[in-house]
Amino acid sequence: AVLCYSRLCYLEFCLSQRKAEFYRAVTNALTFFGGSPRQIIFDNLKAAVLNGAGRQACLHPEFLGLCGHFYLEPIACQPRDPESKGVVEAGVRYIKRNALAGREEELREWPDYARLAESWRAEVANVRLHHTTRERPLDRFQQEKEALRPLPTLPFDTDEVVSAEVNAHCRVHFDGNRYSVPPTLARKTVLLRADASRLRVMFQGLEVAGHTRCYDRHQLLRLPDHELAALKLRHRAKAQDMEKSFDALGEEARKFHLELRRRPVKTTVHLRRVWNLVRLYGRQEVVA
């Protein structure tokens, strides 16, 4: 993102091209600039334009919400018109040739890109002598920042919010991966809120699970608490099945079960022992 007068630039690397990432990056850029300009010029990407282009563009309602929040007039570029966004296009070439070229040894892990973006902005891009203005962007920005509008007090919510159905294995699918949820939510509908680093699972207005967001594909992310709760629930279900099977033996068995519950013993253990006798000697002999 580049301010047209000063050429002050903001650079951020992302792992996804989902619309929430674009809205978050625009919000971060405005925060970096310390204010919002009157207009925002953008290409016809799907996060901003649903159909059409240029003056005939039909804009995404969520993108219009972002523009309204920051008092921005949205201007979509005409198709095949590189001049309308030349300031940014030249910046992209500059980043590829200056910021990224020859840094293969430095950029080994994803956090390396975040550190590069911050240091390159501060130490190279915004303090260089710009070839067009013949001034440093940081110096020229001192004149431009007075014309920027103050940012709203309330932050803009850039979380991606989608509903999802929990499957029988107590998993929810999001962005190509599966995340565990408490087993009591199996086959129920939950709300997912995802930011750049976290995925939160909401049910009836409460957060019931939180995961570190994964940008790989086909991964299963599980929390130990969810696995433990699932094991307990499975054992409880097995105990209930045992009790139902024992009660099905007849009236005498149900009376025995009721009296056993009044004793200071583990009911299920003794029911299982008697049930094993049924397997050996048959129902009629044991009931008698």
Secondary structure as the mmCIF struct_conf table of DSSP 4:
data_model
#
loop_
_struct_conf.conf_type_id
_struct_conf.id
_struct_conf.beg_label_comp_id
_struct_conf.beg_label_asym_id
_struct_conf.beg_label_seq_id
_struct_conf.end_label_comp_id
_struct_conf.end_label_asym_id
_struct_conf.end_label_seq_id
STRN STRN1 VAL A 2 VAL A 2
TURN_TY1_P TURN_TY1_P1 CYS A 4 SER A 6
STRN STRN2 CYS A 9 CYS A 9
BEND BEND1 LEU A 15 LEU A 15
BEND BEND2 ARG A 18 ARG A 18
HELX_RH_AL_P HELX_RH_AL_P1 LYS A 19 PHE A 33
TURN_TY1_P TURN_TY1_P2 GLY A 34 GLY A 34
BEND BEND3 GLY A 35 GLY A 35
STRN STRN3 SER A 36 SER A 36
BEND BEND4 ARG A 38 ARG A 38
STRN STRN4 GLN A 39 PHE A 42
TURN_TY1_P TURN_TY1_P3 LYS A 46 ALA A 48
STRN STRN5 VAL A 49 ASN A 51
HELX_RH_3T_P HELX_RH_3T_P1 GLY A 54 GLN A 56
STRN STRN6 CYS A 58 LEU A 59
HELX_RH_AL_P HELX_RH_AL_P2 PRO A 61 HIS A 69
TURN_TY1_P TURN_TY1_P4 PHE A 70 TYR A 71
STRN STRN7 GLU A 73 ALA A 76
HELX_LH_PP_P HELX_LH_PP_P1 CYS A 77 GLN A 78
TURN_TY1_P TURN_TY1_P5 PRO A 79 ARG A 80
HELX_RH_3T_P HELX_RH_3T_P2 PRO A 82 LYS A 85
HELX_RH_AL_P HELX_RH_AL_P3 GLY A 86 TYR A 94
HELX_RH_PI_P HELX_RH_PI_P1 ILE A 95 LEU A 100
TURN_TY1_P TURN_TY1_P6 ALA A 101 GLY A 102
TURN_TY1_P TURN_TY1_P7 GLU A 104 GLU A 106
BEND BEND5 GLU A 109 GLU A 109
HELX_RH_AL_P HELX_RH_AL_P4 TRP A 110 GLU A 123
TURN_TY1_P TURN_TY1_P8 VAL A 124 VAL A 124
HELX_RH_3T_P HELX_RH_3T_P3 ALA A 125 VAL A 127
BEND BEND6 ARG A 128 ARG A 128
TURN_TY1_P TURN_TY1_P9 HIS A 131 THR A 133
BEND BEND7 ARG A 134 GLU A 135
HELX_RH_AL_P HELX_RH_AL_P5 PRO A 137 GLU A 144
HELX_RH_3T_P HELX_RH_3T_P4 LYS A 145 ALA A 147
BEND BEND8 LEU A 148 LEU A 148
STRN STRN8 ARG A 149 ARG A 149
HELX_LH_PP_P HELX_LH_PP_P2 PRO A 150 PRO A 152
BEND BEND9 THR A 153 LEU A 154
HELX_LH_PP_P HELX_LH_PP_P3 PRO A 155 PHE A 156
STRN STRN9 GLU A 160 GLU A 165
TURN_TY1_P TURN_TY1_P10 ALA A 168 HIS A 169
BEND BEND10 CYS A 170 CYS A 170
STRN STRN10 ARG A 171 PHE A 174
TURN_TY1_P TURN_TY1_P11 ASP A 175 GLY A 176
STRN STRN11 ASN A 177 SER A 180
HELX_RH_3T_P HELX_RH_3T_P5 PRO A 183 LEU A 185
TURN_TY1_P TURN_TY1_P12 ALA A 186 ARG A 187
STRN STRN12 THR A 189 ALA A 194
BEND BEND11 ALA A 196 SER A 197
STRN STRN13 ARG A 198 PHE A 203
TURN_TY1_P TURN_TY1_P13 GLN A 204 GLY A 205
STRN STRN14 LEU A 206 THR A 212
BEND BEND12 ASP A 216 HIS A 218
STRN STRN15 LEU A 220 LEU A 221
HELX_RH_AL_P HELX_RH_AL_P6 PRO A 224 ASP A 247
TURN_TY1_P TURN_TY1_P14 ALA A 248 LEU A 249
HELX_RH_AL_P HELX_RH_AL_P7 GLU A 251 ARG A 261
TURN_TY1_P TURN_TY1_P15 ARG A 262 ARG A 262
BEND BEND13 ARG A 263 VAL A 265
HELX_RH_AL_P HELX_RH_AL_P8 THR A 267 TYR A 281
HELX_RH_AL_P HELX_RH_AL_P9 ARG A 283 VAL A 287
#
